[in-house]
Amino acid sequence: MANTTTATSKTLPADGMSRWNQIAPFSPFSREKFRQLVRAGRAPQPVKFSERCTAYQNRELHRFFADPLNYRAEGFAE
């Protein structure tokens, strides 16, 4: 059985979490621009598992990719 959550997947899973390397093929933004959007509350907020391990909720990523110009992170104070 093939693993469907690898970086080479053709789709982003609807549930679960993904790291940047899994998100990058679907993102119209560079890693740095995505990071800037996260800091401004204009992209999904990450979940930090450790100092070097960060992931994003796939449901929020789908909301963001559906309408990146109007996306606002929930509970983010600007």
TORMAR-136330 format. One line per field, with one value per residue (C-alpha): residue number from 0; residue in three letters; x, y, z. Coordinates in nm, 4 decimals, padded with zeros to 6 digits. Layout:
num	NUM,...
residuo	ala,...
x	X,...
y	Y,...
z	Z,...
% end
This chain:
num	0,1,2,3,4,5,6,7,8,9,10,11,12,13,14,15,16,17,18,19,20,21,22,23,24,25,26,27,28,29,30,31,32,33,34,35,36,37,38,39,40,41,42,43,44,45,46,47,48,49,50,51,52,53,54,55,56,57,58,59,60,61,62,63,64,65,66,67,68,69,70,71,72,73,74,75,76,77
residuo	met,ala,asn,thr,thr,thr,ala,thr,ser,lys,thr,leu,pro,ala,asp,gly,met,ser,arg,trp,asn,gln,ile,ala,pro,phe,ser,pro,phe,ser,arg,glu,lys,phe,arg,gln,leu,val,arg,ala,gly,arg,ala,pro,gln,pro,val,lys,phe,ser,glu,arg,cys,thr,ala,tyr,gln,asn,arg,glu,leu,his,arg,phe,phe,ala,asp,pro,leu,asn,tyr,arg,ala,glu,gly,phe,ala,glu
x	00.0000,00.1461,00.1871,-00.0337,00.1065,00.4539,00.5905,00.5211,00.1465,-00.0823,-00.3284,-00.3096,-00.5034,-00.8190,-00.7399,-00.4238,-00.1204,00.1522,00.4999,00.6309,00.7834,00.4409,00.2689,00.5194,00.3931,00.0475,00.1571,00.1628,00.4027,00.7677,00.8524,00.9574,00.6409,00.4272,00.6159,00.5468,00.1768,00.1685,00.3268,00.0698,-00.2232,-00.2999,-00.2091,-00.2772,-00.0925,00.1594,00.1691,00.5193,00.6030,00.9612,01.2138,01.2706,00.9394,00.6435,00.3267,00.0033,-00.3521,-00.4619,-00.8206,-00.6882,-00.4508,-00.7440,-00.9363,-00.6301,-00.5611,-00.9289,-00.9109,-00.5640,-00.6457,-00.9344,-00.8045,-00.7617,-00.6329,-00.8950,-00.8147,-00.5206,-00.4924,-00.3461
y	00.0000,00.3368,00.6217,00.9074,01.1769,01.2016,01.5227,01.3835,01.3408,01.4826,01.6186,01.7656,01.5461,01.7064,01.6043,01.5826,01.8040,01.8794,02.0268,02.2829,02.0236,01.8636,02.2003,02.3583,02.1861,02.3381,02.6845,02.9788,03.1473,03.0990,02.9653,03.3126,03.4835,03.2133,03.2736,03.6480,03.5808,03.3525,03.6233,03.8764,03.6406,03.6087,03.2376,02.9371,02.9460,02.6674,02.4150,02.3865,02.0360,02.1309,02.4023,02.2493,02.0761,02.2838,02.1660,02.3194,02.1887,02.0662,02.1927,02.5469,02.5103,02.4141,02.7230,02.9376,02.7966,02.8365,03.2156,03.3396,03.7085,03.7057,03.4473,03.5538,03.3205,03.2609,03.4116,03.6115,03.9595,04.2075
z	00.0000,-00.1028,00.1416,00.0141,00.2442,00.0936,-00.0540,-00.4011,-00.3424,-00.6083,-00.3500,-00.0033,00.2430,00.3838,00.7421,00.9451,00.9420,00.6896,00.7020,00.4517,00.2167,00.1812,00.1305,-00.1102,-00.4295,-00.3700,-00.2571,-00.4989,-00.2516,-00.1674,00.1765,00.2939,00.1645,00.3294,00.6565,00.6279,00.5700,00.8758,01.0917,00.9669,01.0394,00.6681,00.6449,00.8698,01.1990,01.2576,01.5375,01.6789,01.7982,01.8794,01.7958,01.4511,01.3788,01.2624,01.0891,00.9623,00.9879,00.6458,00.6885,00.7388,00.4448,00.2201,00.3402,00.2709,-00.0770,-00.1721,-00.1145,-00.0126,-00.0567,00.1917,00.4399,00.8031,01.0736,01.3403,01.6775,01.5428,01.6889,01.4410
% end
